[in-house]
Amino acid sequence: MRQQTFFSPTMRDIPADAEAISHQLMLRAGLMRQTAAGIYTYLPLGTRVLHKIQAIIREEMNRAGAQELLMPAIQPAELWEESGRLDDYGPELMRLNDRHERRFVLGPTHEEVITAVIRDGIHSYKRLPINVYQIQTKYRDERRPRFGLLRGREFIMKDAYSFETSEEALAKTYEVMYDTYTNIFRRCGLDFRAVEADAGAIGGTGGTHEFMALSDIGEDTIAYSDRSDYAANTEIAAVSPPDTDQEGTPATLSVEQGYTSGEAVASAIGQPTSTVITSRLFYIDEAPVLILTRGDHEISDVKITNHLDTLDVEAATADQIQEQFGTSSAFIGPVEASSNVKIVADQAIRPLVNAICGGNQGDTFYVNADHRRDFHVDAFADLRIIQEGDPSPDGEGTIHFAEGIEVGQVFSLGTKYSEALGAEFLDENGKSVPMQMGCYGIGISRTLAAVVEQHHDEDGIIWPKALAPFDLHLLVINPKDEAQLTLGDNLYEALQAEGYDVLYDDRKERAGVKFKDADLYGMPIRIAAGKKASEGIVEVKERKTGEVTEVQAEKLPAYLSDIGWK
């Protein structure tokens, strides 16, 4: 491809609204242009990389026995009503009506559609198992699109769905897909971790793992052990239960007044923040629930949702708190709480003695509170976010944090969708049984951004070999020099004949412009026909290392082969 007619215009200045490095570089290198907030046009350079990622995905998915299909982006709302997700999914679900006022959604995912397709096409165990996948554009009405492709409203995704006859068969397919994803992300050149995660809006009763590309710009935090393979998203990472023995002898319950927070009380009486009980009121399935955690811990909303097995969790409003406790949120607590308020405490509350908690009236706190004597707890559970330095849940090492970009996730759905939509099969005994389902997603456009986040320097992108838009970037430094132009033209034809995909820059531009564009584009190998062209010598530069080698033009194919570029 001659760069003169190649449509990937570069930019010298960093766009003002681009925060993430990947966003900046993909705009500057001409991979894409914004069409609307969170919606992008992929230019030829970006499209080439997307095709490389998709080719890797197809190879690995086909090798795993999956079959490619293509489903519609527009889905009937009735299917989402059948699954129960039409209201549960939330405002991110894009909805529309056709001219006949029939309701549709723009698919963020395709569990409903594929379950209906399989339901209508397979009725016997003899036709199972089956694993199908598609590569398609998805839609999500993000409230605040940001970071370019990392949080967009339109994105390219690979989603796969497996249907099995048993939980055991599903577990085997889940393992195969986990290994397949590992191969895909390794081939894409990503530094990643597979972590335990929450199923979120997808749901299901089985396990789920996220594949997280490590990056400072990541919106998710990974908790990992420094001595084992344990890794999990911090929002669901299990916290080891504390010693259940009480810490000391309970003193007489007393009242402190004139303070604005439990932490202020603790400081005044010389106690650590860990003795403070923080109380937060939620309405869960429209019923009031008081959640208790230690003052030095943070509540995990995901753990609350999972423990109480509901998606209907809302933080109480100021009016609701006033109605239940007669005061503001800063002073509520479990002592003498209304009997219609259920109290659920994090497991770290269990061993506390002589704790500090809200007194349920302004500027008032209880001191020396003990749940065995002074208030009732309906249930103890792991409800807090794990902290750095906590023991690893697997008993090996301590927890450290890293930031990550979610590029893929695998789910074991069980029968969540097959039961709701009636996807059943007749087993060996002629009994009708719901299919066991798994689903497996990869954010293709997000993977592109994650690769750029991990592979760049101050001058531009440094593509891993497997994803490079072109194998080689060939430059003629001065096209007015007949020797340089002739050598460049000859090499362009010869390298293509050798099977290389070559971007050929013979533009009538200054050398500095060509070199800057080449660094921005980030092809792993740059070949320059310059001052020594009359001697048949070119300069070969490796983008990653910056190493430059002079090579005789006739020996160039052999040299490229020797450095592993064939």
C-alpha positions in Angstrom: 0.0 0.0 0.0 1.4 3.4 -1.0 1.2 5.8 1.8 0.4 8.7 -0.6 -3.1 7.3 -1.1 -3.5 5.6 2.3 -6.2 7.2 4.4 -4.8 7.4 7.9 -4.1 11.1 8.6 -1.8 11.8 11.5 -2.1 14.6 14.1 0.7 16.5 15.7 -1.1 17.9 18.7 -2.7 15.9 21.5 -6.5 16.2 21.3 -7.8 18.2 24.3 -10.5 15.8 25.3 -8.4 12.6 25.0 -7.3 11.6 28.5 -6.1 8.0 27.9 -2.8 7.4 26.1 -4.5 4.9 23.8 -7.2 7.5 22.9 -4.5 10.1 22.2 -2.4 7.8 20.1 -5.2 6.2 18.1 -6.4 9.7 17.1 -2.9 11.1 16.4 -1.8 8.0 14.4 -5.0 8.1 12.3 -6.6 4.8 13.5 -9.9 6.4 14.1 -12.0 9.6 14.3 -14.9 10.4 16.7 -18.3 10.6 15.1 -20.2 11.3 18.3 -19.5 10.9 22.0 -18.4 7.3 22.6 -18.9 6.5 18.9 -16.0 6.2 16.4 -15.2 5.6 12.8 -12.3 3.2 12.3 -10.0 4.4 9.6 -8.0 1.9 7.4 -5.0 1.6 9.9 -7.3 0.9 12.8 -9.5 -1.5 10.8 -6.4 -3.5 9.8 -5.5 -4.0 13.5 -9.1 -5.0 14.3 -9.0 -7.6 11.5 -5.8 -9.0 13.0 -7.4 -9.3 16.4 -10.5 -10.9 14.9 -8.4 -13.4 12.9 -6.7 -14.5 16.1 -10.0 -14.9 17.9 -11.5 -16.9 15.0 -8.5 -19.2 14.8 -8.7 -19.9 18.5 -12.4 -20.2 18.7 -12.6 -22.5 15.7 -9.8 -24.6 17.2 -11.9 -24.9 20.4 -14.8 -26.3 18.4 -17.0 -23.2 18.3 -19.0 -22.2 15.2 -19.4 -18.7 13.9 -22.8 -17.2 13.2 -24.2 -13.7 13.1 -27.3 -12.4 15.0 -29.2 -9.2 14.6 -28.1 -6.1 16.5 -31.8 -5.0 16.8 -33.7 -7.4 19.2 -37.4 -7.6 20.1 -38.0 -6.2 23.5 -40.4 -9.2 24.2 -37.3 -11.5 24.4 -35.9 -9.3 27.2 -39.2 -9.3 29.0 -39.2 -13.1 28.9 -35.7 -13.2 30.5 -36.7 -10.5 33.0 -33.9 -8.2 32.0 -35.8 -5.5 30.2 -36.2 -3.4 33.4 -33.2 -4.9 35.3 -30.6 -4.0 32.8 -31.1 -0.3 33.5 -30.7 2.9 31.5 -27.6 1.6 29.6 -30.0 -0.5 27.4 -30.8 1.5 24.2 -34.4 1.2 23.4 -36.4 2.2 20.3 -39.8 1.7 18.6 -40.4 1.0 14.9 -43.1 2.8 12.8 -45.7 0.4 14.2 -44.7 1.2 17.8 -43.2 -2.3 18.3 -40.5 -2.1 20.9 -36.9 -3.1 20.2 -33.5 -2.8 21.9 -30.1 -2.4 20.5 -28.2 -5.4 21.7 -25.5 -4.9 24.3 -25.3 -8.7 24.5 -27.2 -11.6 22.9 -28.2 -14.2 25.6 -31.9 -13.8 24.8 -31.6 -14.0 21.0 -29.3 -17.0 21.0 -31.4 -18.9 23.6 -34.5 -18.4 21.4 -32.6 -19.6 18.3 -31.3 -22.7 20.1 -34.7 -23.3 21.7 -36.4 -23.4 18.3 -33.7 -25.5 16.7 -32.5 -28.2 19.1 -34.8 -30.5 21.1 -32.8 -33.6 21.7 -29.6 -34.4 23.8 -28.2 -36.0 20.6 -27.7 -32.5 19.2 -25.8 -31.2 22.2 -23.3 -29.8 23.1 -23.0 -26.8 20.9 -20.9 -23.7 21.1 -21.5 -20.7 18.8 -20.0 -17.3 18.5 -20.3 -14.0 16.6 -18.3 -10.9 16.0 -20.6 -7.9 16.0 -21.2 -4.3 17.0 -22.8 -3.8 20.4 -24.5 -0.8 22.0 -24.6 0.5 25.6 -25.9 4.0 26.5 -23.0 4.9 28.8 -23.8 7.9 31.0 -20.2 9.2 30.5 -18.3 7.8 27.6 -14.6 8.3 28.2 -11.1 7.0 27.5 -11.9 6.5 23.8 -12.6 2.9 23.0 -12.3 1.8 26.7 -15.8 3.1 27.6 -17.8 3.8 24.4 -21.5 3.6 23.5 -20.8 1.5 20.4 -18.2 -1.2 20.5 -17.1 -4.4 18.7 -17.4 -7.6 20.6 -17.0 -11.3 20.2 -19.6 -13.1 22.2 -20.0 -16.9 22.4 -22.7 -19.1 23.9 -22.5 -22.8 24.8 -25.4 -25.2 25.5 -24.8 -28.4 27.4 -26.7 -31.3 28.8 -25.2 -31.2 32.3 -23.4 -29.0 34.8 -20.3 -31.3 34.4 -20.3 -30.8 30.7 -20.6 -27.0 31.1 -17.7 -27.0 33.6 -15.5 -28.7 30.9 -16.5 -26.2 28.2 -15.9 -23.3 30.7 -12.4 -24.6 31.2 -11.8 -24.9 27.4 -13.0 -21.3 26.9 -10.8 -20.1 29.8 -7.8 -21.7 28.1 -8.9 -20.3 24.7 -9.1 -16.8 26.1 -5.6 -17.2 27.6 -4.2 -18.2 24.2 -6.0 -15.2 22.5 -4.7 -12.6 24.8 -1.2 -14.0 24.9 -1.2 -13.9 21.0 -2.3 -10.3 21.1 0.7 -9.5 23.2 -1.2 -8.4 26.3 0.1 -8.5 29.9 -3.1 -9.7 31.6 -4.5 -11.6 34.6 -7.6 -13.8 34.8 -9.5 -12.8 37.9 -12.6 -14.0 39.8 -15.4 -11.5 39.1 -19.0 -10.6 39.5 -21.5 -11.7 36.9 -23.3 -8.3 36.9 -26.2 -7.8 34.5 -25.4 -11.1 32.7 -26.2 -13.1 35.8 -26.2 -16.8 36.3 -25.4 -19.1 39.2 -22.0 -20.4 38.2 -18.6 -18.9 38.3 -17.1 -16.1 36.2 -13.7 -14.8 35.4 -12.6 -11.5 33.9 -9.5 -11.2 31.8 -7.8 -7.9 32.9 -5.1 -6.2 30.9 -2.8 -4.5 33.4 -2.8 -0.7 33.0 -2.7 2.4 35.1 -5.7 3.8 33.2 -7.8 0.7 34.1 -11.2 1.4 35.7 -11.1 -1.9 37.7 -8.8 -2.8 40.6 -7.4 -6.3 40.8 -6.5 -7.9 44.2 -3.8 -10.5 43.8 -1.6 -12.6 46.1 2.1 -12.0 46.2 2.7 -15.7 46.7 0.1 -17.6 44.6 -2.0 -17.4 41.5 -5.0 -15.9 43.4 -6.5 -12.9 41.7 -10.0 -11.3 41.8 -11.7 -8.0 41.2 -11.7 -6.1 44.4 -15.5 -5.7 44.4 -15.9 -9.5 44.9 -12.5 -10.6 46.3 -13.3 -12.8 49.4 -12.0 -11.6 52.7 -10.8 -14.2 55.2 -13.0 -14.3 58.3 -11.6 -12.8 61.4 -10.9 -14.6 64.7 -14.4 -14.9 66.2 -13.1 -14.5 69.8 -14.2 -11.2 71.3 -11.4 -8.6 71.6 -11.5 -7.8 75.4 -14.2 -7.5 78.0 -17.3 -5.4 77.2 -17.5 -2.2 79.3 -20.7 -0.4 80.2 -22.6 1.2 77.3 -22.3 4.9 77.5 -23.1 8.0 75.5 -20.9 10.7 74.0 -22.4 13.9 72.7 -21.1 16.9 70.7 -19.3 15.0 68.0 -19.9 15.0 64.2 -18.6 11.4 63.5 -17.7 8.2 65.1 -14.1 8.7 64.0 -14.0 12.0 65.9 -15.2 10.2 69.1 -12.6 7.5 68.6 -9.9 10.1 68.3 -11.1 12.0 71.4 -11.1 8.9 73.6 -7.9 7.4 72.1 -9.4 4.4 70.3 -8.5 3.3 66.7 -10.9 3.8 63.8 -11.3 0.0 63.6 -13.5 0.2 66.7 -16.0 2.4 65.0 -19.1 0.8 63.5 -20.2 2.6 60.3 -24.0 2.2 59.6 -25.5 2.6 56.1 -29.2 2.2 55.4 -30.3 0.6 52.1 -33.7 -0.3 50.7 -33.4 -3.9 49.4 -36.4 -5.2 47.5 -38.1 -2.1 49.0 -37.4 -3.2 52.6 -35.0 -1.2 54.9 -31.7 -3.0 55.7 -29.0 -1.5 57.9 -25.5 -2.6 56.8 -22.7 -2.4 59.4 -19.0 -2.3 58.7 -15.9 -1.3 60.6 -14.9 2.4 60.3 -11.7 1.5 58.5 -13.4 -0.7 55.9 -15.5 0.0 52.8 -18.7 -1.6 51.9 -18.9 -3.6 48.6 -22.2 -3.0 46.9 -21.7 -6.1 44.8 -21.2 -8.3 47.9 -24.4 -6.9 49.3 -26.3 -7.6 46.1 -24.9 -11.2 45.9 -25.4 -12.0 49.6 -29.0 -10.9 49.6 -29.6 -12.4 46.1 -31.2 -9.4 44.5 -30.5 -6.6 42.0 -33.0 -4.2 43.7 -30.6 -2.4 46.0 -30.9 1.4 46.6 -29.1 3.6 49.1 -31.7 5.2 51.4 -32.5 8.9 50.8 -32.2 11.5 53.6 -36.0 11.4 54.0 -36.0 7.6 54.4 -33.2 7.7 56.9 -35.1 10.4 58.9 -38.3 8.3 58.7 -36.5 5.1 60.1 -34.1 6.7 62.6 -35.3 10.2 63.3 -31.9 11.8 62.4 -29.4 12.2 59.6 -27.1 9.5 58.2 -24.0 10.6 60.2 -25.7 9.5 63.5 -27.6 6.3 62.7 -26.7 3.1 64.4 -27.9 -0.4 65.4 -28.6 0.2 69.1 -32.4 0.6 69.6 -32.9 0.5 65.8 -36.5 0.1 64.7 -37.7 -3.6 64.7 -38.7 -3.3 61.0 -35.1 -2.6 60.0 -33.1 -5.8 59.2 -29.5 -5.6 60.4 -26.7 -7.3 58.4 -23.1 -6.9 59.6 -19.8 -7.5 57.9 -18.0 -10.4 59.5 -15.3 -8.1 60.9 -18.0 -6.7 63.3 -18.4 -10.1 65.1 -15.3 -9.9 67.3 -15.7 -6.2 68.2 -16.1 -5.3 71.8 -16.4 -1.7 73.2 -17.3 -0.3 69.7 -18.5 3.2 68.8 -21.7 3.6 66.8 -24.3 6.2 66.1 -26.8 7.1 68.8 -29.8 7.8 66.5 -30.0 11.4 67.5 -28.0 14.4 66.5 -24.3 14.7 67.7 -24.8 11.6 69.7 -22.8 8.3 69.8 -22.7 5.1 71.8 -19.4 4.0 73.3 -18.7 0.4 74.4 -21.4 -1.1 72.2 -21.4 -4.9 71.9 -23.6 -6.8 69.4 -24.1 -9.7 71.9 -25.6 -7.4 74.5 -26.7 -4.0 73.0 -28.1 -4.8 69.6 -29.3 -7.7 67.4 -27.6 -8.7 64.1 -29.8 -10.7 61.8 -26.8 -12.0 59.7 -23.0 -11.8 59.5 -21.4 -12.0 56.0 -18.4 -10.9 54.0 -19.5 -7.5 52.9 -16.4 -5.3 52.7 -13.9 -4.6 50.0 -10.6 -6.3 50.5 -7.6 -4.1 51.3 -3.9 -4.2 50.4 -2.1 -6.1 53.1 -5.0 -8.4 53.9 -4.2 -12.2 53.9 -4.9 -13.8 50.6 -8.2 -15.7 50.7 -6.4 -18.9 49.5 -4.1 -18.7 52.6 -1.0 -18.0 50.6 0.7 -14.6 50.9 -0.8 -11.1 51.2 -3.0 -9.0 48.9 -1.6 -6.4 46.6 -3.5 -4.2 44.1 -3.1 -3.5 40.4 -5.3 -1.5 37.9 -6.7 -3.4 34.9 -8.8 -3.0 31.8 -11.4 -5.7 31.3 -10.9 -7.2 27.9 -12.9 -10.4 28.2 -15.1 -12.4 30.6 -16.3 -16.0 30.8 -19.6 -16.9 32.5 -21.2 -20.1 33.7 -24.8 -19.2 33.4 -26.5 -22.4 34.4 -30.2 -22.4 33.5 -30.9 -18.7 34.1 -31.9 -18.1 30.5 -32.9 -21.5 29.3 -35.5 -21.8 32.0 -36.8 -18.2 31.4 -37.1 -18.7 27.7 -38.0 -22.4 27.6 -34.8 -23.8 26.0 -35.2 -27.5 26.9 -34.2 -30.8 25.4 -35.3 -34.4 25.8 -32.7 -36.5 27.7 -32.0 -40.2 27.2 -35.1 -41.0 29.2 -37.4 -38.7 27.3 -37.5 -36.2 30.1 -37.6 -32.5 29.3 -34.6 -30.7 30.9 -33.4 -27.1 30.6 -30.1 -26.6 28.9 -27.0 -25.6 30.8 -25.5 -22.4 29.3 -22.3 -20.6 29.3 -21.4 -17.3 27.7 -18.0 -15.9 26.8 -17.2 -12.3 25.7 -14.2 -10.4 24.3 -14.2 -6.7 23.8 -12.4 -6.5 20.5 -12.2 -2.7 20.2 -11.3 -2.5 23.9 -8.6 -5.1 23.3 -7.2 -2.8 20.6 -7.1 0.1 23.1 -5.5 -2.1 25.8 -2.8 -3.1 23.4 -1.9 0.5 22.7 -2.0 1.3 26.4 0.6 -1.4 27.0 2.7 -0.9 23.8 3.8 2.6 23.2 6.5 5.2 23.9 6.6 9.0 23.8 6.8 8.9 20.0 3.9 6.6 19.2 2.6 3.1 19.1 4.8 0.0 19.1 2.7 -2.8 17.7 3.3 -6.4 18.7 4.2 -8.4 15.6 0.9 -10.3 15.5 -1.2 -7.1 15.4 1.0 -4.8 13.3 -1.2 -3.2 10.5 1.6 -3.8 8.0 4.6 -6.1 8.3 7.1 -3.5 7.1 7.2 0.3 6.7 9.4 1.2 3.8 10.5 4.9 3.4 12.2 6.7 0.6 13.9 9.6 2.4 14.2 11.9 -0.6 12.0 10.9 -3.6 13.7 13.5 -5.8 16.9 11.4 -5.5 16.6 8.9 -8.4 18.8 6.3 -6.7 16.6 6.4 -3.5 13.3 6.2 -5.4 14.5 3.4 -7.7 15.7 1.4 -4.8 12.5 2.0 -2.9 10.3 1.0 -5.9 12.4 -2.2 -6.4 12.2 -3.1 -2.7 8.5 -2.5 -2.6 7.9 -5.0 -5.4 10.5 -7.5 -4.1 9.2 -7.5 -0.4 5.6 -8.0 -1.5 6.8 -10.9 -3.7 8.3 -12.4 -0.6 4.9 -12.3 1.1 5.3 -9.2 3.2 2.5 -6.6 3.6 4.3 -3.3 3.1 3.3 0.3 3.7 5.4 2.3 1.2 6.1 6.0 2.0 7.4 7.7 -1.2 5.6 10.9 -0.4 7.2 14.2 -1.3 7.5 15.2 2.4 10.5 16.2 4.6 12.4 13.3 6.2 11.4 14.6 9.7 7.7 14.3 8.8 8.1 10.8 7.5 10.1 9.6 10.5 7.5 11.1 12.9 4.6 9.5 11.1 6.5 6.2 11.1 7.0 6.3 14.8 3.3 7.2 15.4 2.1 4.4 13.1 4.4 2.0 15.1 5.2 -0.7 12.5 7.8 -3.0 14.2 10.3 -2.8 11.3 11.1 0.4 9.4 13.3 0.3 6.3 14.7 3.5 4.9 16.3 4.1 1.5 18.5 7.1 2.1 21.9 8.5 1.4 23.5 5.1 0.8 20.9 4.0 -1.8 23.4 4.4 -4.6 25.5 1.7 -2.8 22.4 -0.5 -2.5 22.3 -0.1 1.3 19.2 0.6 3.4 18.7 1.3 7.1 16.6 -1.2 9.1 15.2 0.1 12.4 13.4 -2.1 15.0 10.8 0.1 16.5 10.8 -1.5 19.9 14.5 -1.4 20.6 15.5 1.5 18.4 18.3 -0.5 17.0 19.4 0.5 13.5 21.3 -1.8 11.1 22.6 -1.1 7.6 21.8 -4.0 5.2 22.5 -4.6 1.5 19.2 -4.5 -0.3 19.7 -7.9 -2.0 20.3 -9.4 1.4 17.3 -7.8 3.1 14.9 -10.8 2.8 17.5 -13.1 4.4 18.2 -10.5 7.1 14.5 -10.2 7.9 14.2 -14.0 8.1 17.3 -14.1 10.4 15.7 -11.7 12.9 12.5 -13.8 12.9 10.4 -11.5 10.8 9.4 -14.0 8.2 
